[in-house]
């Protein structure tokens, strides 16, 4: 195999070649490092590339495999890690000047789990400062969308989306507070799952908003996503809010059989008047529902009226919680924040306690409504975003109250399941027309801790529609 | 609901030991007023008697 072709393979394809010893982890890591050298300067997806360490780990993996010690589908696979997730001896910056010299002395549990599975950490991925929802705030420069330079790659795991889509790593980890795994997956044409809150350990992850944060994979295929999630999921005594719920074999759950499955399309999020969804997004989600119906699923509409308050409730809670990571920074080192982050943190510092409390009460009602819907449906469908990836606004600041209110409304789409703690996955469901097609995305949500069903529905759709197979990779 | 003025924002800032000046001041006012207005408009029957949800417990999971 030509070395230049290696980065374009899925994890499943790479794993087969590695297991059969047709290629070695050293071949794989060298191919990815070469591609990072070629492409990353235009995308700025990595903050830190671990060239020497990755090559050393690849040599060890090659030796282990040749001695009969193959560990499984992630053995020798290069993975990118969002720079909010601790890596022992490797700086972890949160994309902020405030953390530019922070070097953790232990791996986050998710990183330790990936290493146990044999994965090789290729580098630390760019993100928005402190995982804020604004694409221009990284102290290490803006990350671009590989489908079109200047477009938003999706926040806050900007580098995880861009690097995975541009084949600079085989799979990646992001962190999803209000949608930061699903957003980059959507904007970059990938599969990304926010697991149930409590499914994956957050130990060793710098918190964005503690009652919302989840770690999830962003991958080029649903099967790769399932493999990556399986490696990181499960109870961890170091995180008091992981639940001891059995972790199924997510890859085995990918049967592609959705016959008889009850699929609900969330009415409010499909209505341009209510939530501002664009026609191309709406049509692509309806076409995806039709595809699932053709596979034997029973599709119907479901109304979740409280969807329309999900964005403001979620932002009220997350804006308040995110300041608590280190409130003193805002007083002692305000100039070290990006302007937009500073404004957001100041805003979060001023939210009245009764407003925060009201949001927690509303959260309970939103969750109740969503759980009620899952008595009737196995999964719920809606767009991941209301529109295709937009052009990044490089000017600083909040321009008007209306702009701020619109951002809250846009948060209804991904904020809904961030509020309720349900697993939710984004998968590519089409592309815009035009000279440079841009990805569109479908969001599939399931019952708490039922990631297996969510992944299987996404897999069935992905296999039947072959959307990414038709469009290939971004133009890099 | 009356909008908070820039002076109100400054006073709130002082209450939490934050000195908020321009250019942040007006922008914090935009953001905070949008949030407060959005939250003020929420009027769900029975909201006051609901217990708040500070964390998500694994109720309603597929295994239950």
Interface residues (C-beta under 8 A of the other chain):
Chain A: X196 X197 X198 X211 X241 X243 X245 X246 X306 X309 X311 X312 X313 X315 X316 X319 X330 X331 X339 X342 X343 X344 X346 X347 X349 X350 X351 X352 X355 X357 X358 X359 X360 X361 X362 X363 X364 X365 X367 X371 X374 X397 X398 X399 X400 X401 X403 X404 X405 X407 X408 X420 X421 X446 X447 X448 X449 X450 X452 X453
Chain B: X3 X9 X12 X13 X16 X17 X18 X20 X23 X24 X27 X28 X29 X30 X31 X32 X33 X34 X35 X36 X37 X38 X39 X42 X44 X46 X47 X48 X50 X51 X52 X53 X54 X55 X56 X58 X59 X60 X61 X62 X63
